[in-house]
């Protein structure tokens, strides 16, 4: 698969500055994510819209379609990467994927359920061809072992989040003045800018269109392929070489078993984290006291990512210099506890709101936006501590002969977790406070399980 591609030396890659191709790929990815997250910020609210623009769907039906869409989106890099490796090449796959993205968003600018399903099909195909292969191209700009590569993926990850931040802000403005369908057309225009950028400056990325092998680059590329932070954000790769020999001495079955535990954590994390496009958007739209719609709430997570990422990297380096940096399983447990804490913040906010109800309708209340802003801040910190870990661990811990299979397992675990966001169907059946407490409890339960398994995990993954 293309996300498991490595790097190739390219002109200028040995210098002390990043090649121009990185900035081409940064801009291409930023505008693609602008396009993608514009659609995602509006999608469930569009389905539920009762003004005549949307389809007046129930929350249950909107959440179910959202969950199914995300499942296919997060599984699609497996096929798109394979096609790029075997048939298309990376740049051609990215260009074709971009055209599918444009078609999908344009279809959503017409009010038709047939158009909606055709659009989702195009978007899944587009994501599968675009995301893993542009991520692989970033790594291919640099020779294996280049000290610039980690920084390149951090810069690229910022491009993802800049696009993800701009998208809901622009969508909120355009939808408020011109409606959903014009806003979806703006998403298509963003994708056109992305494709045009790659086409116009293609000479700067020609050397990135090749396939080699390298586990560390695979981990970085596969992480950003699903918008997770690269492993360098978690400071995992320090001292990698001196640990690998120790890990290789551990029996294969123990290492595979440890990774399966990590996959289970990943499933629960994405199940609760990606409530952001459904129930957290409903909460922002209907239960938050502000003068905007729930669309804008989708800008909060990337805002916190931009704010928190580099301070967190500096914090890990400081702990490492003191010999106090926690192991990867401990970081993951802390990340899950923070995820649980984020939804507990929303639980408290919902209890406060429910306490103000006077008409008997326990859903009819509004609370301060600070509850949502605070919850997202804690959730984002949990994300930055947990989500970089998965693919980096696979690249380091999986036996070489099973590495491809275990990489695929990580993608499938992510897809399953996104399918399980369908738990949001309980939104209208339970009190909002009870729903948030359920999500908090699931995350905390997995954190406790991880703590109980720390000793065997450390034995199966020594030094990580």
Kinemage of the C-alpha trace (Angstrom):
@kinemage 1
@onewidth
@group {chain A} dominant
@subgroup {mainchain}
@vectorlist {calphas} color= white
{ca unk a 1} P 0.000 0.000 0.000
{ca unk a 2} L 1.170 3.523 -0.717
{ca unk a 3} L 1.007 4.606 2.893
{ca unk a 4} L 3.698 2.022 3.585
{ca unk a 5} L 6.011 3.574 1.051
{ca unk a 6} L 9.357 4.888 2.041
{ca unk a 7} L 11.572 7.652 0.906
{ca unk a 8} L 13.762 8.317 -2.030
{ca unk a 9} L 16.567 10.729 -2.343
{ca unk a 10} L 15.645 13.731 -4.413
{ca unk a 11} L 17.505 16.804 -5.529
{ca unk a 12} L 17.883 19.118 -2.613
{ca unk a 13} L 16.801 16.500 -0.105
{ca unk a 14} L 20.257 16.385 1.432
{ca unk a 15} L 20.363 20.120 2.062
{ca unk a 16} L 19.503 21.792 5.341
{ca unk a 17} L 16.210 23.183 4.076
{ca unk a 18} L 13.014 21.517 3.005
{ca unk a 19} L 12.475 20.931 -0.716
{ca unk a 20} L 9.887 23.064 -2.497
{ca unk a 21} L 7.833 19.931 -3.007
{ca unk a 22} L 6.902 19.928 0.692
{ca unk a 23} L 5.166 23.281 0.352
{ca unk a 24} L 3.386 22.120 -2.799
{ca unk a 25} L 2.079 19.069 -0.929
{ca unk a 26} L 1.265 21.228 2.125
{ca unk a 27} L -0.949 23.505 0.020
{ca unk a 28} L -2.483 20.588 -1.884
{ca unk a 29} L -3.395 18.818 1.353
{ca unk a 30} L -4.588 21.986 3.092
{ca unk a 31} L -7.121 22.749 0.365
{ca unk a 32} L -8.202 19.116 0.128
{ca unk a 33} L -8.863 19.052 3.892
{ca unk a 34} L -10.690 22.383 3.551
{ca unk a 35} L -12.930 20.657 1.029
{ca unk a 36} L -13.377 17.479 3.082
{ca unk a 37} L -14.109 19.154 6.413
{ca unk a 38} L -16.454 21.723 4.864
{ca unk a 39} L -18.668 18.838 3.839
{ca unk a 40} L -18.288 16.947 7.109
{ca unk a 41} L -19.128 19.994 9.239
{ca unk a 42} L -22.441 20.432 7.425
{ca unk a 43} L -23.445 16.914 6.504
{ca unk a 44} L -25.539 15.704 9.449
{ca unk a 45} L -27.182 19.117 9.891
{ca unk a 46} L -27.973 19.128 6.153
{ca unk a 47} L -29.672 15.752 6.409
{ca unk a 48} L -31.726 16.948 9.418
{ca unk a 49} L -32.567 20.365 7.948
{ca unk a 50} L -36.313 21.097 7.921
{ca unk a 51} L -36.295 24.358 5.939
{ca unk a 52} L -36.617 22.643 2.566
{ca unk a 53} L -32.931 22.587 1.695
{ca unk a 54} L -32.310 19.306 3.484
{ca unk a 55} L -34.328 16.145 3.988
{ca unk a 56} L -35.765 16.457 7.529
{ca unk a 57} L -34.129 13.207 8.593
{ca unk a 58} L -34.197 12.098 12.194
{ca unk a 59} L -30.986 12.279 14.229
{ca unk a 60} L -30.884 8.467 14.211
{ca unk a 61} L -30.891 8.212 10.422
{ca unk a 62} L -28.427 11.066 9.946
{ca unk a 63} L -26.040 9.572 12.500
{ca unk a 64} L -26.254 6.126 10.909
{ca unk a 65} L -25.381 7.411 7.434
{ca unk a 66} L -22.574 9.533 8.896
{ca unk a 67} L -21.137 6.462 10.662
{ca unk a 68} L -21.301 4.304 7.541
{ca unk a 69} L -19.645 7.036 5.491
{ca unk a 70} L -16.781 7.409 7.968
{ca unk a 71} L -16.261 3.654 8.095
{ca unk a 72} L -15.718 3.484 4.336
{ca unk a 73} L -13.615 6.673 4.317
{ca unk a 74} L -11.186 5.290 6.894
{ca unk a 75} L -10.966 1.872 5.230
{ca unk a 76} L -10.482 3.321 1.736
{ca unk a 77} L -6.710 4.049 2.044
{ca unk a 78} L -6.055 0.299 2.038
{ca unk a 79} L -7.398 -0.021 -1.503
{ca unk a 80} L -6.235 3.368 -2.757
{ca unk a 81} L -2.709 2.748 -1.548
{ca unk a 82} L -2.609 -0.682 -3.185
{ca unk a 83} L -3.779 0.761 -6.509
{ca unk a 84} L -1.113 3.446 -6.391
{ca unk a 85} L 1.589 0.886 -5.596
{ca unk a 86} L 0.595 -1.575 -8.287
{ca unk a 87} L -1.017 0.449 -11.079
{ca unk a 88} L -1.244 4.217 -10.909
{ca unk a 89} L 1.703 5.762 -9.113
{ca unk a 90} L 1.264 8.265 -6.314
{ca unk a 91} L 0.801 11.563 -8.132
{ca unk a 92} L -1.656 10.180 -10.654
{ca unk a 93} L -3.640 8.533 -7.847
{ca unk a 94} L -3.767 11.847 -5.966
{ca unk a 95} L -4.959 13.724 -9.066
{ca unk a 96} L -7.676 11.177 -9.824
{ca unk a 97} L -8.732 11.192 -6.171
{ca unk a 98} L -8.990 14.984 -6.271
{ca unk a 99} L -11.310 14.812 -9.278
{ca unk a 100} L -13.552 12.336 -7.450
{ca unk a 101} L -13.610 14.707 -4.458
{ca unk a 102} L -14.681 17.601 -6.707
{ca unk a 103} L -17.441 15.502 -8.252
{ca unk a 104} L -18.704 14.426 -4.831
{ca unk a 105} L -18.958 17.934 -3.452
{ca unk a 106} L -20.585 19.237 -6.628
{ca unk a 107} L -23.209 16.489 -6.430
{ca unk a 108} L -24.060 17.610 -2.894
{ca unk a 109} L -24.874 21.064 -4.249
{ca unk a 110} L -28.060 19.548 -5.747
{ca unk a 111} L -31.008 18.546 -3.562
{ca unk a 112} L -31.478 14.859 -4.309
{ca unk a 113} L -31.021 11.739 -2.211
{ca unk a 114} L -29.693 9.974 -5.285
{ca unk a 115} L -27.112 12.744 -5.577
{ca unk a 116} L -26.234 12.347 -1.876
{ca unk a 117} L -25.463 8.647 -2.205
{ca unk a 118} L -23.567 9.181 -5.468
{ca unk a 119} L -21.623 11.986 -3.763
{ca unk a 120} L -20.664 9.804 -0.810
{ca unk a 121} L -19.454 7.092 -3.191
{ca unk a 122} L -17.281 9.618 -5.038
{ca unk a 123} L -15.910 10.997 -1.769
{ca unk a 124} L -14.945 7.561 -0.458
{ca unk a 125} L -13.164 6.731 -3.732
{ca unk a 126} L -11.507 10.134 -3.745
{ca unk a 127} L -10.280 9.763 -0.180
{ca unk a 128} L -8.873 6.306 -0.841
{ca unk a 129} L -6.857 7.538 -3.812
{ca unk a 130} L -5.827 10.904 -2.375
{ca unk a 131} L -4.991 10.582 1.313
{ca unk a 132} L -2.537 7.668 1.610
{ca unk a 133} L -0.664 8.637 -1.518
{ca unk a 134} L -0.070 12.308 -0.829
{ca unk a 135} L 1.125 11.242 2.637
{ca unk a 136} L 3.564 8.800 1.038
{ca unk a 137} L 4.822 11.515 -1.321
{ca unk a 138} L 5.841 13.683 1.637
{ca unk a 139} L 8.167 10.936 2.881
{ca unk a 140} L 9.490 10.271 -0.596
{ca unk a 141} L 10.878 13.814 -0.807
{ca unk a 142} L 13.571 12.837 1.716
{ca unk a 143} L 16.213 10.102 1.979
{ca unk a 144} L 15.677 7.525 4.732
{ca unk a 145} L 17.277 8.786 7.916
{ca unk a 146} L 16.968 12.472 7.021
{ca unk a 147} L 16.636 14.594 10.146
{ca unk a 148} L 14.235 16.838 8.213
{ca unk a 149} L 11.628 14.138 7.675
{ca unk a 150} L 10.023 14.259 11.124
{ca unk a 151} L 9.761 18.029 10.830
{ca unk a 152} L 8.284 17.678 7.355
{ca unk a 153} L 5.461 15.488 8.646
{ca unk a 154} L 4.830 17.936 11.500
{ca unk a 155} L 4.570 20.771 8.955
{ca unk a 156} L 2.311 18.649 6.754
{ca unk a 157} L 0.127 17.821 9.776
{ca unk a 158} L -0.258 21.547 10.412
{ca unk a 159} L -1.495 21.903 6.827
{ca unk a 160} L -4.188 19.347 7.576
{ca unk a 161} L -5.338 21.308 10.604
{ca unk a 162} L -5.171 24.736 8.973
{ca unk a 163} L -7.499 23.415 6.270
{ca unk a 164} L -9.708 21.717 8.850
{ca unk a 165} L -9.951 24.972 10.826
{ca unk a 166} L -10.762 27.190 7.848
{ca unk a 167} L -13.420 24.824 6.503
{ca unk a 168} L -16.158 25.188 9.175
{ca unk a 169} L -15.510 28.935 9.482
{ca unk a 170} L -16.071 29.483 5.763
{ca unk a 171} L -18.938 26.965 5.664
{ca unk a 172} L -20.685 28.757 8.540
{ca unk a 173} L -20.431 32.076 6.687
{ca unk a 174} L -21.479 30.772 3.262
{ca unk a 175} L -24.283 28.531 4.531
{ca unk a 176} L -25.704 31.367 6.646
{ca unk a 177} L -25.948 33.679 3.619
{ca unk a 178} L -26.488 31.401 0.664
{ca unk a 179} L -27.588 28.028 2.032
{ca unk a 180} L -26.202 24.503 2.171
{ca unk a 181} L -25.953 23.865 -1.552
{ca unk a 182} L -23.767 26.864 -2.340
{ca unk a 183} L -21.606 25.948 0.661
{ca unk a 184} L -21.085 22.450 -0.776
{ca unk a 185} L -20.128 24.078 -4.092
{ca unk a 186} L -17.521 26.158 -2.227
{ca unk a 187} L -16.099 22.864 -0.905
{ca unk a 188} L -15.778 21.703 -4.508
{ca unk a 189} L -13.994 24.963 -5.350
{ca unk a 190} L -11.520 24.313 -2.548
{ca unk a 191} L -10.806 20.920 -4.054
{ca unk a 192} L -10.280 22.533 -7.455
{ca unk a 193} L -7.599 24.769 -5.885
{ca unk a 194} L -5.957 21.655 -4.417
{ca unk a 195} L -5.816 19.807 -7.743
{ca unk a 196} L -4.688 22.932 -9.605
{ca unk a 197} L -1.853 23.461 -7.109
{ca unk a 198} L -0.517 19.945 -7.593
{ca unk a 199} L -0.815 20.223 -11.369
{ca unk a 200} L 0.788 23.673 -11.631
{ca unk a 201} L 3.803 22.795 -9.460
{ca unk a 202} L 4.122 19.118 -10.381
{ca unk a 203} L 7.806 19.525 -11.338
{ca unk a 204} L 8.632 19.954 -7.642
{ca unk a 205} L 7.142 16.580 -6.651
{ca unk a 206} L 8.168 14.359 -9.567
{ca unk a 207} L 10.903 12.712 -7.476
{ca unk a 208} L 8.316 11.800 -4.822
{ca unk a 209} L 6.411 9.586 -7.247
{ca unk a 210} L 8.185 6.319 -6.509
{ca unk a 211} L 7.868 3.303 -4.232
{ca unk a 212} L 10.454 2.085 -1.731
{ca unk a 213} L 10.265 0.544 1.757
{ca unk a 214} L 10.814 2.058 5.188
{ca unk a 215} L 8.944 1.345 8.398
{ca unk a 216} L 9.341 4.722 10.080
{ca unk a 217} L 8.131 6.624 7.028
{ca unk a 218} L 5.264 4.156 6.774
{ca unk a 219} L 4.155 5.042 10.286
{ca unk a 220} L 4.308 8.791 9.662
{ca unk a 221} L 2.593 8.550 6.286
{ca unk a 222} L -0.141 6.209 7.434
{ca unk a 223} L -0.862 8.377 10.470
{ca unk a 224} L -1.423 11.576 8.518
{ca unk a 225} L -3.380 9.565 5.942
{ca unk a 226} L -6.165 9.366 8.546
{ca unk a 227} L -5.442 12.854 9.963
{ca unk a 228} L -3.750 11.473 13.076
{ca unk a 229} L -0.625 13.278 14.303
{ca unk a 230} L 2.705 11.836 13.118
{ca unk a 231} L 4.631 9.850 15.713
{ca unk a 232} L 7.104 12.683 16.232
{ca unk a 233} L 4.364 14.631 18.057
{ca unk a 234} L 4.472 11.995 20.796
{ca unk a 235} L 8.313 11.957 20.853
{ca unk a 236} L 8.217 8.198 20.344
{ca unk a 237} L 11.085 7.730 17.975
{ca unk a 238} L 13.929 8.963 20.173
{ca unk a 239} L 16.406 6.152 20.631
{ca unk a 240} L 14.598 3.879 18.174
{ca unk a 241} L 17.725 2.099 16.935
{ca unk a 242} L 18.961 1.019 20.342
{ca unk a 243} L 15.533 -0.435 21.240
{ca unk a 244} L 14.799 -2.406 18.091
{ca unk a 245} L 17.201 -5.216 18.904
{ca unk a 246} L 15.493 -5.713 22.298
{ca unk a 247} L 12.031 -5.758 20.715
{ca unk a 248} L 13.126 -8.304 18.119
{ca unk a 249} L 14.036 -10.706 20.940
{ca unk a 250} L 10.390 -10.828 22.136
{ca unk a 251} L 8.352 -13.798 20.774
{ca unk a 252} L 6.185 -12.852 17.822
{ca unk a 253} L 2.899 -13.950 19.449
{ca unk a 254} L 3.461 -11.594 22.377
{ca unk a 255} L 4.131 -8.661 20.092
{ca unk a 256} L 1.065 -9.369 17.973
{ca unk a 257} L -1.076 -9.752 21.107
{ca unk a 258} L 0.134 -6.381 22.384
{ca unk a 259} L -0.793 -4.735 19.095
{ca unk a 260} L -4.279 -6.268 19.205
{ca unk a 261} L -4.754 -4.565 22.593
{ca unk a 262} L -3.701 -1.291 20.954
{ca unk a 263} L -6.231 -1.887 18.162
{ca unk a 264} L -9.016 -2.262 20.735
{ca unk a 265} L -8.004 1.054 22.287
{ca unk a 266} L -8.030 2.661 18.829
{ca unk a 267} L -11.557 1.359 18.159
{ca unk a 268} L -13.006 2.895 21.324
{ca unk a 269} L -11.080 6.143 20.888
{ca unk a 270} L -12.357 6.808 17.372
{ca unk a 271} L -15.872 5.740 18.355
{ca unk a 272} L -16.071 8.529 20.929
{ca unk a 273} L -13.765 11.074 19.269
{ca unk a 274} L -15.672 11.182 16.003
{ca unk a 275} L -18.884 12.147 17.695
{ca unk a 276} L -17.634 15.587 16.620
{ca unk a 277} L -19.466 15.422 13.288
{ca unk a 278} L -22.724 14.109 14.743
{ca unk a 279} L -23.771 14.398 18.393
{ca unk a 280} L -21.233 17.085 19.304
{ca unk a 281} L -22.449 19.078 16.298
{ca unk a 282} L -26.072 18.562 17.388
{ca unk a 283} L -25.137 19.766 20.881
{ca unk a 284} L -23.411 22.841 19.419
{ca unk a 285} L -26.399 23.525 17.187
{ca unk a 286} L -29.228 23.050 19.672
{ca unk a 287} L -27.862 23.193 23.219
{ca unk a 288} L -25.118 25.829 23.030
{ca unk a 289} L -25.968 29.468 23.703
{ca unk a 290} L -24.264 31.330 20.880
{ca unk a 291} L -25.273 33.149 17.689
{ca unk a 292} L -23.842 30.623 15.247
{ca unk a 293} L -24.826 27.117 14.166
{ca unk a 294} L -23.240 23.785 15.024
{ca unk a 295} L -21.185 23.956 11.822
{ca unk a 296} L -18.660 26.278 13.447
{ca unk a 297} L -18.036 23.841 16.305
{ca unk a 298} L -16.057 21.646 13.927
{ca unk a 299} L -13.326 24.308 13.865
{ca unk a 300} L -12.639 23.954 17.591
{ca unk a 301} L -10.651 20.704 17.481
{ca unk a 302} L -8.192 21.810 14.756
{ca unk a 303} L -7.830 25.150 16.557
{ca unk a 304} L -6.739 23.324 19.712
{ca unk a 305} L -4.413 21.066 17.662
{ca unk a 306} L -2.641 24.123 16.250
{ca unk a 307} L -2.373 25.656 19.731
{ca unk a 308} L -1.264 22.538 21.641
{ca unk a 309} L 0.919 20.479 19.299
{ca unk a 310} L 4.272 22.231 19.577
{ca unk a 311} L 4.054 22.933 23.330
{ca unk a 312} L 3.341 19.227 23.826
{ca unk a 313} L 6.342 18.243 21.689
{ca unk a 314} L 8.515 20.579 23.776
{ca unk a 315} L 7.075 19.079 26.986
{ca unk a 316} L 7.996 15.524 25.928
{ca unk a 317} L 11.509 16.647 25.060
{ca unk a 318} L 11.871 18.312 28.448
{ca unk a 319} L 10.683 15.168 30.255
{ca unk a 320} L 13.041 13.064 28.138
{ca unk a 321} L 15.975 15.310 29.108
{ca unk a 322} L 15.089 14.632 32.763
{ca unk a 323} L 14.732 10.888 32.187
{ca unk a 324} L 11.065 11.129 33.154
{ca unk a 325} L 9.250 10.613 29.843
{ca unk a 326} L 6.493 7.964 30.237
{ca unk a 327} L 6.373 4.881 28.061
{ca unk a 328} L 4.057 4.685 25.054
{ca unk a 329} L 1.407 2.524 26.834
{ca unk a 330} L 1.345 5.023 29.720
{ca unk a 331} L 0.895 7.913 27.282
{ca unk a 332} L -1.976 6.044 25.656
{ca unk a 333} L -3.625 5.404 29.030
{ca unk a 334} L -3.319 9.102 29.903
{ca unk a 335} L -4.806 9.936 26.500
{ca unk a 336} L -7.820 7.712 27.145
{ca unk a 337} L -8.314 9.202 30.624
{ca unk a 338} L -8.266 12.680 29.059
{ca unk a 339} L -10.779 11.534 26.441
{ca unk a 340} L -13.053 10.329 29.228
{ca unk a 341} L -12.544 13.609 31.090
{ca unk a 342} L -13.565 15.604 28.005
{ca unk a 343} L -16.918 13.878 27.780
{ca unk a 344} L -17.336 14.189 31.532
{ca unk a 345} L -17.066 17.959 31.046
{ca unk a 346} L -19.958 17.732 28.583
{ca unk a 347} L -21.861 15.555 31.078
{ca unk a 348} L -21.554 18.252 33.732
{ca unk a 349} L -22.597 20.898 31.198
{ca unk a 350} L -25.648 18.848 30.234
{ca unk a 351} L -26.614 18.345 33.895
{ca unk a 352} L -26.405 22.105 34.402
{ca unk a 353} L -28.598 22.662 31.353
{ca unk a 354} L -31.129 20.002 32.300
{ca unk a 355} L -31.406 21.646 35.698
{ca unk a 356} L -32.753 24.800 34.039
{ca unk a 357} L -35.584 23.077 32.161
{ca unk a 358} L -39.043 24.330 33.176
{ca unk a 359} L -41.308 23.024 30.411
{ca unk a 360} L -40.721 19.295 30.942
{ca unk a 361} L -38.728 18.918 27.697
{ca unk a 362} L -35.346 17.746 28.985
{ca unk a 363} L -33.706 18.515 25.629
{ca unk a 364} L -34.846 22.149 25.565
{ca unk a 365} L -31.961 24.048 27.132
{ca unk a 366} L -28.867 26.019 26.181
{ca unk a 367} L -25.586 26.345 28.048
{ca unk a 368} L -22.444 28.437 27.677
{ca unk a 369} L -20.144 27.620 24.728
{ca unk a 370} L -17.318 27.370 27.271
{ca unk a 371} L -18.458 23.821 28.068
{ca unk a 372} L -17.864 22.814 24.455
{ca unk a 373} L -14.628 24.784 24.087
{ca unk a 374} L -13.250 23.289 27.297
{ca unk a 375} L -14.306 19.743 26.414
{ca unk a 376} L -12.657 20.023 23.001
{ca unk a 377} L -9.462 21.331 24.582
{ca unk a 378} L -9.197 18.286 26.860
{ca unk a 379} L -10.244 15.931 24.048
{ca unk a 380} L -7.610 17.349 21.704
{ca unk a 381} L -4.899 16.890 24.324
{ca unk a 382} L -6.020 13.264 24.652
{ca unk a 383} L -5.903 12.894 20.874
{ca unk a 384} L -2.362 14.243 20.683
{ca unk a 385} L -1.217 11.848 23.400
{ca unk a 386} L -2.928 8.777 22.002
{ca unk a 387} L -3.556 8.822 18.267
{ca unk a 388} L 0.086 9.235 17.110
{ca unk a 389} L 0.954 5.984 18.857
{ca unk a 390} L -0.861 3.329 16.858
{ca unk a 391} L 0.973 3.214 13.555
{ca unk a 392} L 4.354 4.021 15.055
{ca unk a 393} L 3.931 1.073 17.406
{ca unk a 394} L 3.013 -1.182 14.489
{ca unk a 395} L 6.140 -0.125 12.618
{ca unk a 396} L 8.342 -0.819 15.659
{ca unk a 397} L 6.687 -3.815 17.311
{ca unk a 398} L 5.137 -5.920 14.535
{ca unk a 399} L 7.290 -8.814 13.285
{ca unk a 400} L 8.665 -7.856 9.871
{ca unk a 401} L 6.800 -10.647 8.077
{ca unk a 402} L 3.475 -9.468 9.580
{ca unk a 403} L 4.062 -5.722 9.354
{ca unk a 404} L 1.852 -5.155 6.306
{ca unk a 405} L -0.967 -7.204 7.818
{ca unk a 406} L -0.753 -5.346 11.110
{ca unk a 407} L -0.716 -1.975 9.320
{ca unk a 408} L -3.890 -3.096 7.576
{ca unk a 409} L -5.274 -4.153 10.945
{ca unk a 410} L -4.727 -0.640 12.273
{ca unk a 411} L -6.701 0.846 9.374
{ca unk a 412} L -9.501 -1.674 9.878
{ca unk a 413} L -9.613 -0.950 13.621
{ca unk a 414} L -9.937 2.747 12.768
{ca unk a 415} L -12.745 1.969 10.310
{ca unk a 416} L -14.578 -0.166 12.891
{ca unk a 417} L -14.267 2.602 15.481
{ca unk a 418} L -15.784 5.070 13.039
{ca unk a 419} L -18.630 2.692 12.251
{ca unk a 420} L -19.330 2.490 15.977
{ca unk a 421} L -19.899 6.256 16.081
{ca unk a 422} L -23.380 5.010 15.285
{ca unk a 423} L -23.774 4.813 19.070
{ca unk a 424} L -24.916 8.409 18.530
{ca unk a 425} L -28.343 7.001 17.648
{ca unk a 426} L -28.936 7.103 21.416
{ca unk a 427} L -28.846 10.916 21.287
{ca unk a 428} L -32.624 11.351 21.123
{ca unk a 429} L -33.375 8.284 23.267
{ca unk a 430} L -31.314 9.127 26.342
{ca unk a 431} L -30.850 12.328 28.273
{ca unk a 432} L -27.901 14.204 26.817
{ca unk a 433} L -26.158 14.007 30.181
{ca unk a 434} L -26.565 10.220 30.239
{ca unk a 435} L -25.195 9.909 26.696
{ca unk a 436} L -22.092 11.970 27.489
{ca unk a 437} L -21.547 9.967 30.672
{ca unk a 438} L -21.714 6.728 28.667
{ca unk a 439} L -18.982 7.928 26.298
{ca unk a 440} L -16.883 9.133 29.220
{ca unk a 441} L -17.297 5.796 30.966
{ca unk a 442} L -16.286 3.796 27.882
{ca unk a 443} L -13.093 5.810 27.472
{ca unk a 444} L -12.190 5.598 31.164
{ca unk a 445} L -12.914 1.848 31.184
{ca unk a 446} L -10.451 1.301 28.337
{ca unk a 447} L -7.880 3.461 30.139
{ca unk a 448} L -8.246 1.300 33.263
{ca unk a 449} L -7.924 -1.884 31.186
{ca unk a 450} L -4.753 -0.452 29.678
{ca unk a 451} L -3.347 0.329 33.127
{ca unk a 452} L -3.971 -3.260 34.258
{ca unk a 453} L -2.173 -4.515 31.157
{ca unk a 454} L 0.802 -2.155 31.445
{ca unk a 455} L 3.220 -4.763 32.789
{ca unk a 456} L 2.592 -7.420 30.093
{ca unk a 457} L 2.498 -4.705 27.426
{ca unk a 458} L 5.864 -3.355 28.533
{ca unk a 459} L 7.305 -6.871 28.406
{ca unk a 460} L 5.908 -7.362 24.899
{ca unk a 461} L 7.099 -3.914 23.767
{ca unk a 462} L 10.326 -3.249 25.721
{ca unk a 463} L 11.695 0.236 25.491
{ca unk a 464} L 8.635 1.846 23.873
